[in-house]
Amino acid sequence: MQEDLMDIICCPLDKNDLELDVDDREDDEILSGTLTCTECGETYPVEDGIPNLLPPDMRDEAAA
């Protein structure tokens, strides 16, 4: 995920801004970390450079 993507993505639940916490970065690419909504506090993972912005209940279903 490129960090400039933060300018256009938002929380899918309430459309507020997301805060990025980077765990692993390679050059300009964010490989892993979390996105946290500044309003509701919901977190979304970034895995293998891909932000998973599915709502929590849908994320749990997709993992099953």
DSSP file (Angstrom, degrees, kcal/mol; ACC not computed):
  #  RESIDUE AA STRUCTURE BP1 BP2  ACC     N-H-->O    O-->H-N    N-H-->O    O-->H-N    TCO  KAPPA ALPHA  PHI   PSI    X-CA   Y-CA   Z-CA
    1    1 A M              0   0    0      0, 0.0    29,-3.2     0, 0.0     2,-0.3   0.000 360.0 360.0 360.0 134.9    0.0    0.0    0.0
    2    2 A Q  B >   -A   29   0A   0     27,-0.2     3,-1.8     1,-0.1     4,-0.3  -0.689 360.0-130.1 -85.1 140.5    1.3    3.4   -0.8
    3    3 A E  G >  S+     0   0    0     25,-0.7     3,-1.8    -2,-0.3     4,-0.2   0.794 104.4  67.4 -63.9 -27.9    1.1    6.0    2.0
    4    4 A D  G >  S+     0   0    0      1,-0.3     3,-1.4     2,-0.2    -1,-0.3   0.641  81.3  78.2 -69.2 -10.7   -0.6    8.6   -0.3
    5    5 A L  G X> S+     0   0    0     -3,-1.8     3,-1.9     1,-0.2     4,-1.6   0.753  76.2  76.3 -63.1 -23.6   -3.6    6.2   -0.4
    6    6 A M  G <4 S+     0   0    0     -3,-1.8    12,-0.3     1,-0.3    -1,-0.2   0.733  82.7  66.7 -60.4 -21.9   -4.4    7.6    3.1
    7    7 A D  G <4 S+     0   0    0     -3,-1.4    -1,-0.3    -4,-0.2    -2,-0.2   0.719 112.8  28.5 -71.0 -20.6   -5.7   10.8    1.3
    8    8 A I  T <4 S+     0   0    0     -3,-1.9     2,-0.2    -4,-0.2    -2,-0.2   0.614 101.5  83.8-119.6 -15.5   -8.6    8.9   -0.2
    9    9 A I     <  +     0   0    0     -4,-1.6     9,-0.4     9,-0.1     2,-0.3  -0.619  49.9 173.3 -92.5 153.8   -9.6    6.0    2.0
   10   10 A C        -     0   0    0     -2,-0.2     7,-0.2     7,-0.1    27,-0.1  -0.915  44.5 -67.9-146.4 171.2  -11.8    6.3    5.0
   11   11 A C     >  -     0   0    0      5,-2.8     4,-2.1    -2,-0.3     5,-0.1  -0.462  38.0-145.8 -63.5 126.7  -13.5    4.1    7.6
   12   12 A P  T  4 S+     0   0    0      0, 0.0    -1,-0.2     0, 0.0    41,-0.0   0.697  94.5  53.6 -70.1 -16.8  -16.2    2.0    5.9
   13   13 A L  T  4 S+     0   0    0      3,-0.1    -2,-0.0     1,-0.1     0, 0.0   0.913 132.3   1.6 -83.8 -44.9  -18.5    2.1    8.9
   14   14 A D  T  4 S-     0   0    0      2,-0.1    -1,-0.1     0, 0.0    -3,-0.0   0.355  89.5-120.5-129.7   5.8  -18.7    5.9    9.6
   15   15 A K     <  +     0   0    0     -4,-2.1     2,-0.1     1,-0.2     3,-0.1   0.673  64.9 138.2  65.2  20.2  -16.6    7.5    6.8
   16   16 A N        -     0   0    0      1,-0.2    -5,-2.8    -5,-0.1    -1,-0.2  -0.410  60.5 -75.9 -89.2 172.1  -14.2    9.2    9.2
   17   17 A D        -     0   0    0     -7,-0.2    21,-2.5    -2,-0.1    22,-0.4  -0.229  41.3-136.3 -66.7 154.1  -10.4    9.4    8.8
   18   18 A L  E     -B   37   0A   0     -9,-0.4     2,-0.5   -12,-0.3    19,-0.2  -0.884   6.9-142.2-111.7 145.4   -8.1    6.5    9.4
   19   19 A E  E     -B   36   0A   0     17,-3.1    17,-2.5    -2,-0.4     2,-0.4  -0.918  18.1-137.2-107.9 131.5   -4.8    6.6   11.3
   20   20 A L  E     -B   35   0A   0     -2,-0.5     2,-0.5    15,-0.2    15,-0.2  -0.741  17.8-174.8 -95.7 132.3   -1.9    4.5    9.9
   21   21 A D  E     -B   34   0A   0     13,-2.6    13,-2.4    -2,-0.4     2,-0.4  -0.965  19.3-150.0-122.5 111.0    0.4    2.5   12.2
   22   22 A V  E     +B   33   0A   0     -2,-0.5    11,-0.3    11,-0.2     3,-0.1  -0.684  25.6 170.3 -90.1 128.3    3.2    0.9   10.1
   23   23 A D  E    S+     0   0A   0      9,-2.5     2,-0.4    -2,-0.4    10,-0.2   0.781  74.8  14.8 -97.0 -40.5    4.7   -2.5   11.2
   24   24 A D  E     +B   32   0A   0      8,-1.9     7,-2.0     2,-0.0     8,-1.7  -0.997  65.1 178.3-143.0 133.3    6.8   -3.2    8.1
   25   25 A R  E     -B   30   0A   0     -2,-0.4     2,-0.4     5,-0.2     5,-0.2  -0.991  12.2-166.1-136.5 141.5    7.8   -1.0    5.2
   26   26 A E  E >   -B   29   0A   0      3,-2.8     3,-2.4    -2,-0.4     2,-0.2  -0.956  68.1 -51.7-129.5 112.8    9.9   -1.6    2.1
   27   27 A D  T 3  S-     0   0    0     -2,-0.4     0, 0.0     1,-0.3     0, 0.0  -0.448 123.0 -21.1  56.5-120.4   10.9    1.5    0.2
   28   28 A D  T 3  S+     0   0    0     -2,-0.2   -25,-0.7    -3,-0.1     2,-0.5   0.419 119.1  98.2 -95.5   0.9    7.7    3.5   -0.3
   29   29 A E  E <   -AB   2  26A   0     -3,-2.4    -3,-2.8   -27,-0.1     2,-0.7  -0.784  65.6-144.4 -97.6 127.7    5.4    0.4    0.1
   30   30 A I  E     + B   0  25A   0    -29,-3.2    -5,-0.2    -2,-0.5     3,-0.1  -0.815  19.6 179.9 -87.9 116.5    3.7   -0.3    3.4
   31   31 A L  E     +     0   0A   0     -7,-2.0    18,-2.7    -2,-0.7    17,-0.5   0.840  61.6   3.0 -89.4 -37.0    3.7   -4.1    3.7
   32   32 A S  E    S+ B   0  24A   0     -8,-1.7    -9,-2.5    15,-0.2    -8,-1.9  -0.995  77.1  96.8-151.2 155.4    1.9   -4.5    7.1
   33   33 A G  E     -CB  46  22A   0     13,-1.7    13,-2.7    -2,-0.3     2,-0.3  -0.981  56.6 -80.1 161.1-162.2    0.3   -2.5    9.8
   34   34 A T  E     -CB  45  21A   0    -13,-2.4   -13,-2.6    -2,-0.3     2,-0.5  -0.979  17.1-147.5-136.8 150.4   -3.1   -1.3   11.0
   35   35 A L  E     -CB  44  20A   0      9,-3.1     9,-2.8    -2,-0.3     2,-0.4  -0.977  20.9-166.3-113.1 127.9   -5.5    1.4   10.0
   36   36 A T  E     -CB  43  19A   0    -17,-2.5   -17,-3.1    -2,-0.5     7,-0.2  -0.964  21.4-121.9-122.0 130.5   -7.5    2.8   13.0
   37   37 A C  E  >  - B   0  18A   0      5,-2.6     4,-0.7    -2,-0.4   -19,-0.2  -0.488  13.0-145.6 -68.7 132.9  -10.6    4.9   12.7
   38   38 A T  T  4 S+     0   0    0    -21,-2.5    -1,-0.1    -2,-0.2   -20,-0.1   0.667  94.8  35.6 -73.3 -16.2  -10.2    8.3   14.5
   39   39 A E  T  4 S+     0   0    0    -22,-0.4    -1,-0.1     3,-0.1   -21,-0.1   0.875 129.5  21.9-102.2 -58.5  -13.9    8.3   15.5
   40   40 A C  T  4 S-     0   0    0      2,-0.1    -2,-0.1     1,-0.0    -4,-0.0   0.667  91.2-130.6 -91.3 -16.4  -15.2    4.8   16.2
   41   41 A G     <  +     0   0    0     -4,-0.7    -3,-0.1     1,-0.3     2,-0.1   0.478  50.8 152.2  83.5   1.6  -11.8    3.2   17.0
   42   42 A E        -     0   0    0     -6,-0.1    -5,-2.6     1,-0.1     2,-0.3  -0.399  34.6-142.0 -65.4 142.4  -12.3    0.1   14.7
   43   43 A T  E     -C   36   0A   0     -7,-0.2    -7,-0.2    -2,-0.1    -1,-0.1  -0.845  13.8-166.0-111.6 148.1   -9.1   -1.3   13.3
   44   44 A Y  E     -C   35   0A   0     -9,-2.8    -9,-3.1    -2,-0.3     2,-0.1  -0.997  20.9-125.8-130.6 132.0   -8.4   -2.7    9.8
   45   45 A P  E     -C   34   0A   0      0, 0.0     7,-2.9     0, 0.0     2,-0.5  -0.437   6.2-150.6 -80.1 151.8   -5.3   -4.7    9.0
   46   46 A V  E     +CD  33  51A   0    -13,-2.7   -13,-1.7     5,-0.2     2,-0.4  -0.986  26.4 175.4-114.9 116.1   -2.8   -4.1    6.2
   47   47 A E  E >   - D   0  50A   0      3,-2.1     3,-1.8    -2,-0.5   -15,-0.2  -0.985  63.6  -7.9-128.3 130.5   -1.4   -7.4    5.1
   48   48 A D  T 3  S-     0   0    0    -17,-0.5   -16,-0.2    -2,-0.4    -1,-0.1   0.831 130.1 -55.7  54.5  34.6    1.0   -8.0    2.2
   49   49 A G  T 3  S+     0   0    0    -18,-2.7    -1,-0.3     1,-0.2   -19,-0.1   0.540 115.6 113.4  80.7   7.2    0.6   -4.4    1.2
   50   50 A I  E <   -D   47   0A   0     -3,-1.8    -3,-2.1   -19,-0.4     2,-0.4  -0.949  60.9-139.5-118.3 119.6   -3.2   -4.6    0.9
   51   51 A P  E     -D   46   0A   0      0, 0.0     2,-0.9     0, 0.0    -5,-0.2  -0.614  11.6-146.7 -75.3 131.0   -5.6   -2.8    3.3
   52   52 A N        +     0   0    0     -7,-2.9     7,-0.1    -2,-0.4    -2,-0.0  -0.830  24.6 170.9 -99.6  98.5   -8.5   -5.0    4.4
   53   53 A L        +     0   0    0     -2,-0.9    -1,-0.1    -9,-0.1    -7,-0.0   0.099  28.4 130.7 -99.4  22.1  -11.4   -2.5    4.8
   54   54 A L        -     0   0    0      1,-0.1     5,-0.1     2,-0.1    -2,-0.1  -0.522  69.7-101.4 -68.6 142.1  -14.1   -5.0    5.2
   55   55 A P    >>  -     0   0    0      0, 0.0     4,-2.3     0, 0.0     3,-0.7  -0.295  39.9-103.3 -58.2 152.7  -16.3   -4.3    8.2
   56   56 A P  H 3> S+     0   0    0      0, 0.0     4,-2.1     0, 0.0     5,-0.2   0.842 119.6  50.4 -51.3 -43.7  -15.5   -6.6   11.2
   57   57 A D  H 3> S+     0   0    0      1,-0.2     4,-1.5     2,-0.2     5,-0.1   0.874 113.5  45.6 -66.8 -35.3  -18.4   -8.9   10.8
   58   58 A M  H <> S+     0   0    0     -3,-0.7     4,-2.3     2,-0.2    -1,-0.2   0.839 109.7  55.7 -73.6 -33.3  -17.7   -9.5    7.1
   59   59 A R  H  X S+     0   0    0     -4,-2.3     4,-1.5     2,-0.2    -2,-0.2   0.901 107.3  49.6 -63.7 -41.4  -14.0   -9.9    7.8
   60   60 A D  H  X S+     0   0    0     -4,-2.1     4,-0.9    -5,-0.2    -1,-0.2   0.886 111.5  48.6 -65.2 -39.8  -14.8  -12.7   10.2
   61   61 A E  H  < S+     0   0    0     -4,-1.5     3,-0.5     1,-0.2    -2,-0.2   0.885 109.8  51.8 -66.9 -39.8  -17.0  -14.4    7.7
   62   62 A A  H  < S+     0   0    0     -4,-2.3    -1,-0.2     1,-0.2    -2,-0.2   0.814 107.4  53.2 -68.5 -29.9  -14.4  -14.2    4.9
   63   63 A A  H  <        0   0    0     -4,-1.5    -1,-0.2     1,-0.2    -2,-0.2   0.720 360.0 360.0 -77.0 -21.3  -11.7  -15.8    7.2
   64   64 A A     <        0   0    0     -4,-0.9    -1,-0.2    -3,-0.5    -2,-0.2   0.464 360.0 360.0 -79.0 360.0  -14.0  -18.8    7.9
